[in-house]
Amino acid sequence: MPKFNVRIVQVFRAQRSITIEVEAESLDDAIDKQEEELSPAMDDPRWRTEWNLMNEEVTPA
């Protein structure tokens, strides 16, 4: 039986989330304050990433 090369292309959606403490007078103030600040570093271990397969296509290579 012959062999064939095929290419598999997968498209994912990644969603990252992190929970941090923000010092503020109220929750609304904490949200406003964080929206003005930089997010924690990309390599911060508290980040959690969820990957969802959106599409997969198999074609000739």
N, C-alpha and C positions, 0 to 999 in steps of 0.2 A: 504494500500500500504506500503511495507517495506521501511525502510530507510537504506542508505549505507554511510559509511565514504569514502570520496575521498580526495586526497591530491592535492593541486594546487601549482605548483612551477613556479615562475616567475623569469626570468633572465633579469636584467636591465643593461644598460650602463649609467653611470653617467659622465657628462662632466661639469667641474667647470671652471669659468672664472672670472677674476677680472681686473679692469682698475686702474692703479696706475700712479703716477707721478714719473719720474726718472730724476734727474738733470744730464745733460750731454751736450756735445758740439753739438751733432747731434742725430737724431733719431737712426741711426745705432749704435752710441756709447751708447745710452740709452739701446738698446736691448742687446748689448754685456755686458754692465755693469750689467743688471738685470740677465742675464744668469749665471753670476758668484756669484750673491747674493742669499740669501734664499728668498723664496716666503713669502708673508704675512702670518700671523698665520692662522691656519685652521678655527678658530672661528671668523675671521674678518668679520663683517657684509657686507662688500662690495662684498664678494664672491657670485656669482650666480651659482646655480646648475640646470642643465637640465637633466631630467631622460627620457630615451627612453626604452620602453619595447622591448626586443630583441626576447624573446621566452616565451611561456606559455605552460605548460604541465599538464594535469590532469590524475592522476593514482589512482589505489586503495590505500587506506591508510594502 
